[in-house]
Amino acid sequence: MNDQDRGGATPAGLDAADSPAGDPQSATDDPVARLERERDEHYERLLRVTAEFDNFRKRTERDRRDISERAAAGLFEELLPIVDDFERALDADTADAAYREGVAIIHRQLVDLLQRRGVRPIDAVGTRFDPRIHQAVAYESAPGHDDGEVVEELRRGYMLGERLLRPSMVKVAKA
């Protein structure tokens, strides 16, 4: 409670009602009020700067994560044709069991590495054609299959989390 609230005088000995508008001792020129205003302004500025810094920190972290994910996705996309080649090698007829076992081991290690990093194959056969994850290269009549159902996968597609690395190349049933 200040002197005015108690009915007292302002520091210059004048009541607030008696102070002329141009008087240097008016309420707007009160040093305490001025300091309180400055304090409030500095506090508001501090809050704004703190919020801006927090937003900057979050944006920087999100950008860093996005760059890292894009770099990883690029590497994984380059590895997928190698996985395809290993699968073709495993499908090839060969009399050499040791050679086949060596190729199978390398293929398994590569697939396990990709899975540990979040890369997963897209299950296409038997699902409804989805242009977001499938690339239709042929439509064919397929008795016993619904219209728009994937009947054959020509090249496996892969996802990295929710990101499409490569669409599945598929044949789709048509009515």
Backbone as CSV, one residue per row, in Angstrom:
resi,resn,N_x,N_y,N_z,CA_x,CA_y,CA_z,C_x,C_y,C_z
1,MET,0.845,-1.162,0.000,0.000,0.000,0.000,0.895,1.231,0.000
2,ASN,0.643,2.185,-0.921,1.470,3.375,-0.990,0.829,4.517,-0.225
3,ASP,1.497,5.685,-0.182,1.002,6.837,0.576,-0.332,7.319,0.042
4,GLN,-0.542,7.200,-1.266,-1.794,7.691,-1.847,-2.959,6.832,-1.382
5,ASP,-2.768,5.515,-1.284,-3.836,4.630,-0.852,-4.211,4.898,0.607
6,ARG,-3.265,5.332,1.407,-3.541,5.624,2.805,-4.011,7.056,2.998
7,GLY,-4.170,7.766,1.899,-4.611,9.157,2.016,-3.449,10.097,2.205
8,GLY,-2.224,9.633,2.071,-1.049,10.482,2.274,-0.732,11.257,1.018
9,ALA,0.379,11.932,1.027,0.786,12.783,-0.081,1.815,12.061,-0.923
10,THR,2.004,12.547,-2.133,3.048,12.037,-3.003,4.376,12.497,-2.436
11,PRO,5.502,11.962,-2.904,6.797,12.345,-2.340,7.064,13.842,-2.375
12,ALA,6.463,14.567,-3.285,6.711,16.006,-3.340,5.787,16.752,-2.403
13,GLY,4.986,16.050,-1.646,4.085,16.692,-0.715,2.750,17.038,-1.326
14,LEU,2.452,16.569,-2.520,1.193,16.860,-3.192,0.367,15.603,-3.264
15,ASP,-0.931,15.730,-3.132,-1.808,14.600,-3.378,-1.814,14.361,-4.880
16,ALA,-2.124,13.140,-5.289,-2.144,12.814,-6.712,-3.140,13.671,-7.453
17,ALA,-4.255,14.025,-6.818,-5.275,14.853,-7.461,-4.789,16.278,-7.627
18,ASP,-3.862,16.720,-6.785,-3.360,18.081,-6.844,-2.206,18.234,-7.822
19,SER,-1.620,17.121,-8.298,-0.460,17.204,-9.186,-0.891,17.686,-10.547
20,PRO,-0.256,18.717,-11.081,-0.552,19.173,-12.424,-0.040,18.147,-13.444
21,ALA,-0.650,18.136,-14.628,-0.314,17.145,-15.647,1.138,17.253,-16.094
22,GLY,1.705,18.419,-16.145,3.070,18.595,-16.612,4.088,18.502,-15.505
23,ASP,3.676,18.244,-14.272,4.570,18.186,-13.122,5.492,16.969,-13.230
24,PRO,6.795,17.150,-13.041,7.726,16.024,-13.134,7.437,14.964,-12.089
25,GLN,6.675,15.251,-11.085,6.384,14.280,-10.047,5.052,13.562,-10.291
26,SER,4.511,13.633,-11.508,3.240,12.976,-11.787,3.412,11.461,-11.685
27,ALA,2.301,10.743,-11.640,2.317,9.293,-11.441,3.052,8.571,-12.567
28,THR,3.019,9.122,-13.786,3.686,8.469,-14.912,5.201,8.611,-14.830
29,ASP,5.692,9.576,-14.090,7.133,9.770,-13.955,7.664,9.190,-12.655
30,ASP,6.846,8.474,-11.920,7.261,7.866,-10.665,8.378,6.856,-10.955
31,PRO,9.542,7.003,-10.355,10.667,6.102,-10.645,10.344,4.640,-10.316
32,VAL,9.588,4.385,-9.293,9.247,3.012,-8.935,8.350,2.404,-10.022
33,ALA,7.360,3.168,-10.463,6.460,2.684,-11.504,7.238,2.459,-12.803
34,ARG,8.155,3.406,-13.102,8.976,3.262,-14.305,9.849,2.008,-14.218
35,LEU,10.445,1.757,-13.079,11.275,0.561,-12.897,10.434,-0.713,-12.975
36,GLU,9.236,-0.658,-12.427,8.348,-1.820,-12.506,7.959,-2.103,-13.963
37,ARG,7.677,-1.030,-14.724,7.363,-1.208,-16.142,8.546,-1.811,-16.889
38,GLU,9.733,-1.282,-16.625,10.932,-1.814,-17.269,11.156,-3.276,-16.891
39,ARG,10.959,-3.580,-15.614,11.109,-4.956,-15.152,10.133,-5.862,-15.900
40,ASP,8.865,-5.422,-16.004,7.847,-6.215,-16.689,8.196,-6.388,-18.164
41,GLU,8.701,-5.319,-18.789,9.098,-5.409,-20.191,10.251,-6.392,-20.373
42,HIS,11.236,-6.315,-19.467,12.372,-7.242,-19.545,11.922,-8.678,-19.304
43,TYR,11.002,-8.853,-18.388,10.498,-10.193,-18.110,9.753,-10.743,-19.326
44,GLU,8.916,-9.917,-19.951,8.200,-10.350,-21.161,9.188,-10.691,-22.275
45,ARG,10.213,-9.867,-22.418,11.235,-10.125,-23.430,11.959,-11.439,-23.128
46,LEU,12.269,-11.669,-21.856,12.917,-12.918,-21.451,12.031,-14.114,-21.799
47,LEU,10.739,-14.010,-21.524,9.825,-15.103,-21.851,9.783,-15.358,-23.356
48,ARG,9.729,-14.280,-24.152,9.706,-14.433,-25.611,10.994,-15.070,-26.122
49,VAL,12.129,-14.587,-25.622,13.411,-15.130,-26.077,13.546,-16.593,-25.656
50,THR,13.104,-16.919,-24.461,13.150,-18.300,-23.997,12.276,-19.192,-24.874
51,ALA,11.072,-18.732,-25.209,10.181,-19.510,-26.076,10.779,-19.646,-27.481
52,GLU,11.350,-18.578,-28.004,11.971,-18.633,-29.329,13.142,-19.602,-29.343
53,PHE,13.948,-19.572,-28.273,15.087,-20.487,-28.196,14.616,-21.933,-28.111
54,ASP,13.576,-22.183,-27.328,13.034,-23.535,-27.206,12.521,-24.016,-28.570
55,ASN,11.804,-23.148,-29.291,11.325,-23.497,-30.629,12.492,-23.747,-31.577
56,PHE,13.532,-22.939,-31.482,14.734,-23.112,-32.309,15.394,-24.455,-32.009
57,ARG,15.508,-24.786,-30.732,16.122,-26.045,-30.326,15.324,-27.230,-30.883
58,LYS,14.003,-27.178,-30.752,13.154,-28.254,-31.266,13.249,-28.360,-32.784
59,ARG,13.240,-27.220,-33.476,13.326,-27.204,-34.931,14.676,-27.763,-35.388
60,THR,15.738,-27.382,-34.702,17.072,-27.864,-35.045,17.168,-29.373,-34.843
61,GLU,16.619,-29.867,-33.750,16.628,-31.313,-33.493,15.827,-32.056,-34.555
62,ARG,14.658,-31.530,-34.914,13.825,-32.159,-35.947,14.560,-32.155,-37.293
63,ASP,15.196,-31.032,-37.639,15.948,-30.947,-38.895,17.115,-31.927,-38.911
64,ARG,17.818,-32.030,-37.788,18.948,-32.959,-37.686,18.472,-34.392,-37.873
65,ARG,17.355,-34.735,-37.231,16.786,-36.083,-37.350,16.349,-36.359,-38.796
66,ASP,15.726,-35.370,-39.440,15.280,-35.534,-40.831,16.467,-35.747,-41.771
67,ILE,17.524,-34.990,-41.577,18.719,-35.136,-42.413,19.327,-36.521,-42.220
68,SER,19.388,-36.964,-40.975,19.938,-38.285,-40.682,19.091,-39.382,-41.317
69,GLU,17.764,-39.256,-41.217,16.871,-40.257,-41.813,16.987,-40.267,-43.332
70,ARG,17.099,-39.081,-43.947,17.242,-39.028,-45.401,18.553,-39.673,-45.853
71,ALA,19.627,-39.424,-45.097,20.915,-40.024,-45.447,20.853,-41.544,-45.319
72,ALA,20.243,-42.026,-44.244,20.107,-43.469,-44.050,19.232,-44.062,-45.151
73,ALA,18.132,-43.380,-45.477,17.233,-43.872,-46.524,17.965,-43.970,-47.858
74,GLY,18.798,-42.996,-48.157,19.575,-43.033,-49.396,20.498,-44.239,-49.450
75,LEU,21.152,-44.517,-48.341,22.042,-45.684,-48.286,21.244,-46.976,-48.424
76,PHE,20.123,-47.068,-47.728,19.304,-48.280,-47.802,18.767,-48.496,-49.213
77,GLU,18.370,-47.414,-49.884,17.877,-47.526,-51.260,18.961,-48.088,-52.180
78,GLU,20.212,-47.722,-51.920,21.313,-48.237,-52.735,21.619,-49.696,-52.424
79,LEU,21.308,-50.145,-51.201,21.555,-51.533,-50.829,20.478,-52.491,-51.339
80,LEU,19.278,-51.991,-51.601,18.173,-52.866,-51.994,18.440,-53.651,-53.287
81,PRO,19.041,-53.069,-54.314,19.358,-53.881,-55.500,20.332,-55.028,-55.187
82,ILE,21.185,-54.823,-54.195,22.112,-55.894,-53.806,21.334,-57.036,-53.153
83,VAL,20.342,-56.680,-52.325,19.479,-57.702,-51.734,18.766,-58.460,-52.843
84,ASP,18.264,-57.735,-53.846,17.599,-58.383,-54.988,18.545,-59.364,-55.691
85,ASP,19.791,-58.945,-55.885,20.763,-59.811,-56.561,21.028,-61.077,-55.744
86,PHE,21.128,-60.934,-54.448,21.315,-62.115,-53.604,20.114,-63.051,-53.702
87,GLU,18.916,-62.499,-53.737,17.716,-63.333,-53.852,17.684,-64.055,-55.196
88,ARG,18.092,-63.376,-56.255,18.170,-64.038,-57.569,19.225,-65.147,-57.550
89,ALA,20.347,-64.889,-56.884,21.399,-65.907,-56.788,20.895,-67.124,-56.017
90,LEU,20.084,-66.880,-54.991,19.533,-68.006,-54.224,18.500,-68.789,-55.025
91,ASP,17.788,-68.114,-55.927,16.788,-68.781,-56.759,17.413,-69.551,-57.922
92,ALA,18.647,-69.260,-58.255,19.322,-69.912,-59.385,19.652,-71.359,-59.029
93,ASP,19.591,-72.207,-60.043,19.962,-73.607,-59.853,21.478,-73.717,-59.847
94,THR,21.988,-74.376,-58.823,23.426,-74.600,-58.742,23.675,-75.932,-58.053
95,ALA,24.698,-76.606,-58.484,25.041,-77.902,-57.895,25.961,-77.724,-56.691
96,ASP,26.525,-76.559,-56.557,27.490,-76.310,-55.478,26.753,-75.856,-54.217
97,ALA,26.582,-76.768,-53.273,25.837,-76.489,-52.036,26.589,-75.491,-51.149
98,ALA,27.905,-75.581,-51.127,28.691,-74.668,-50.285,28.568,-73.232,-50.787
99,TYR,28.594,-73.078,-52.107,28.424,-71.747,-52.697,27.055,-71.184,-52.334
100,ARG,26.029,-72.006,-52.494,24.659,-71.584,-52.184,24.529,-71.203,-50.714
101,GLU,25.130,-71.976,-49.826,25.070,-71.689,-48.383,25.795,-70.376,-48.064
102,GLY,26.908,-70.118,-48.727,27.635,-68.862,-48.509,26.804,-67.658,-48.938
103,VAL,26.152,-67.776,-50.085,25.288,-66.691,-50.573,24.122,-66.490,-49.603
104,ALA,23.548,-67.589,-49.101,22.423,-67.503,-48.156,22.846,-66.806,-46.859
105,ILE,24.030,-67.081,-46.375,24.524,-66.459,-45.143,24.699,-64.947,-45.340
106,ILE,25.299,-64.555,-46.452,25.514,-63.131,-46.728,24.166,-62.423,-46.887
107,HIS,23.246,-63.047,-47.601,21.900,-62.484,-47.780,21.220,-62.291,-46.429
108,ARG,21.273,-63.299,-45.587,20.641,-63.237,-44.265,21.268,-62.111,-43.422
109,GLN,22.567,-61.976,-43.450,23.231,-60.912,-42.688,22.796,-59.536,-43.169
110,LEU,22.711,-59.373,-44.476,22.308,-58.085,-45.039,20.856,-57.767,-44.686
111,VAL,19.983,-58.745,-44.810,18.572,-58.541,-44.464,18.417,-58.249,-42.974
112,ASP,19.167,-58.960,-42.131,19.113,-58.707,-40.678,19.592,-57.293,-40.341
113,LEU,20.655,-56.850,-41.012,21.158,-55.491,-40.796,20.085,-54.469,-41.141
114,LEU,19.443,-54.641,-42.289,18.396,-53.707,-42.703,17.228,-53.721,-41.712
115,GLN,16.844,-54.887,-41.246,15.738,-54.975,-40.281,16.087,-54.291,-38.968
116,ARG,17.316,-54.456,-38.504,17.734,-53.783,-37.266,17.679,-52.267,-37.403
117,ARG,17.868,-51.777,-38.605,17.837,-50.338,-38.872,16.442,-49.832,-39.220
118,GLY,15.432,-50.714,-39.153,14.053,-50.286,-39.350,13.501,-50.477,-40.746
119,VAL,14.269,-51.116,-41.630,13.799,-51.377,-42.991,12.993,-52.670,-42.950
120,ARG,11.792,-52.614,-43.513,10.958,-53.816,-43.548,10.353,-53.978,-44.939
121,PRO,10.227,-55.237,-45.371,9.627,-55.478,-46.686,8.117,-55.223,-46.644
122,ILE,7.570,-54.885,-47.794,6.126,-54.680,-47.937,5.509,-56.010,-48.351
123,ASP,4.516,-56.460,-47.605,3.780,-57.664,-47.991,2.776,-57.254,-49.048
124,ALA,2.957,-57.771,-50.260,2.115,-57.308,-51.368,1.113,-58.354,-51.838
125,VAL,1.538,-59.583,-52.014,0.673,-60.609,-52.601,-0.518,-60.857,-51.683
126,GLY,-1.709,-60.807,-52.300,-2.940,-61.056,-51.561,-3.561,-59.809,-50.952
127,THR,-2.872,-58.676,-51.056,-3.408,-57.426,-50.517,-4.084,-56.638,-51.635
128,ARG,-4.831,-55.652,-51.249,-5.482,-54.766,-52.211,-4.418,-53.825,-52.792
129,PHE,-4.467,-53.591,-54.094,-3.510,-52.681,-54.737,-3.613,-51.297,-54.103
130,ASP,-2.479,-50.762,-53.692,-2.395,-49.432,-53.088,-1.325,-48.653,-53.850
131,PRO,-1.715,-47.642,-54.629,-0.733,-46.922,-55.450,0.326,-46.180,-54.636
132,ARG,0.107,-46.026,-53.335,1.117,-45.361,-52.500,2.307,-46.266,-52.223
133,ILE,2.091,-47.598,-52.261,3.189,-48.521,-51.942,3.419,-49.577,-53.025
134,HIS,2.544,-49.629,-54.012,2.678,-50.606,-55.103,2.840,-49.888,-56.439
135,GLN,3.589,-50.517,-57.317,3.713,-50.041,-58.686,3.207,-51.166,-59.587
136,ALA,2.035,-50.958,-60.200,1.445,-51.978,-61.057,2.151,-51.966,-62.400
137,VAL,2.687,-53.120,-62.785,3.342,-53.226,-64.089,2.518,-54.071,-65.044
138,ALA,1.505,-54.771,-64.511,0.631,-55.577,-65.369,-0.700,-55.807,-64.671
139,TYR,-1.734,-55.859,-65.482,-3.067,-56.243,-65.026,-3.422,-57.507,-65.789
140,GLU,-3.922,-58.497,-65.081,-4.275,-59.742,-65.763,-5.496,-60.367,-65.122
141,SER,-6.219,-61.122,-65.923,-7.359,-61.869,-65.393,-6.818,-62.939,-64.471
142,ALA,-7.417,-63.028,-63.318,-6.955,-64.000,-62.337,-8.172,-64.599,-61.638
143,PRO,-8.666,-65.721,-62.150,-9.826,-66.344,-61.514,-9.525,-66.671,-60.045
144,GLY,-10.501,-66.436,-59.206,-10.319,-66.705,-57.782,-9.744,-65.527,-57.014
145,HIS,-9.468,-64.438,-57.686,-8.936,-63.236,-57.033,-9.897,-62.072,-57.251
146,ASP,-9.963,-61.187,-56.260,-10.810,-59.999,-56.371,-10.178,-58.989,-57.325
147,ASP,-11.030,-58.161,-57.904,-10.554,-57.093,-58.767,-9.695,-56.135,-57.923
148,GLY,-8.485,-55.841,-58.390,-7.591,-54.927,-57.681,-6.703,-55.615,-56.653
149,GLU,-6.752,-56.939,-56.593,-5.907,-57.677,-55.652,-4.549,-57.945,-56.283
150,VAL,-3.493,-57.809,-55.516,-2.140,-58.101,-55.997,-1.996,-59.617,-56.079
151,VAL,-1.675,-60.105,-57.288,-1.570,-61.549,-57.483,-0.125,-62.041,-57.579
152,GLU,0.795,-61.132,-57.902,2.200,-61.537,-58.001,3.098,-60.338,-57.722
153,GLU,4.188,-60.618,-57.031,5.173,-59.569,-56.738,6.389,-59.828,-57.621
154,LEU,6.711,-58.840,-58.454,7.852,-58.984,-59.351,9.143,-58.445,-58.726
155,ARG,8.992,-57.448,-57.889,10.138,-56.902,-57.148,9.615,-56.435,-55.801
156,ARG,10.261,-56.858,-54.733,9.825,-56.538,-53.385,10.021,-55.049,-53.090
157,GLY,9.056,-54.490,-52.409,9.140,-53.107,-51.971,9.538,-53.047,-50.502
158,TYR,10.022,-51.875,-50.077,10.505,-51.733,-48.702,10.077,-50.389,-48.106
159,MET,9.882,-50.411,-46.809,9.547,-49.218,-46.021,10.645,-48.999,-44.987
160,LEU,10.883,-47.739,-44.658,11.753,-47.374,-43.537,10.867,-46.600,-42.587
161,GLY,10.382,-47.268,-41.561,9.391,-46.654,-40.682,8.130,-46.423,-41.489
162,GLU,7.708,-45.173,-41.590,6.533,-44.823,-42.382,6.914,-44.294,-43.770
163,ARG,8.196,-44.275,-44.060,8.698,-43.748,-45.333,8.874,-44.871,-46.354
164,LEU,8.391,-44.648,-47.558,8.540,-45.620,-48.634,9.944,-45.505,-49.216
165,LEU,10.696,-46.609,-49.167,12.013,-46.623,-49.797,11.893,-46.998,-51.269
166,ARG,11.074,-48.024,-51.520,10.887,-48.490,-52.891,9.533,-49.179,-52.973
167,PRO,8.713,-48.835,-53.986,7.410,-49.493,-54.098,7.571,-50.941,-54.587
168,SER,6.612,-51.767,-54.235,6.585,-53.141,-54.740,6.128,-53.111,-56.194
169,MET,6.855,-53.823,-57.053,6.457,-53.943,-58.448,5.557,-55.174,-58.520
170,VAL,4.292,-54.975,-58.949,3.304,-56.052,-58.821,2.457,-56.251,-60.068
171,LYS,1.836,-57.439,-60.144,0.770,-57.732,-61.107,-0.525,-57.679,-60.331
172,VAL,-1.539,-57.076,-60.950,-2.814,-56.861,-60.278,-3.914,-57.587,-61.034
173,ALA,-4.832,-58.207,-60.287,-5.965,-58.909,-60.895,-6.975,-57.890,-61.403
174,LYS,-7.585,-58.231,-62.564,-8.647,-57.371,-63.071,-9.869,-58.238,-63.365
175,ALA,-11.025,-57.616,-63.267,-12.270,-58.353,-63.495,-12.480,-58.579,-64.971
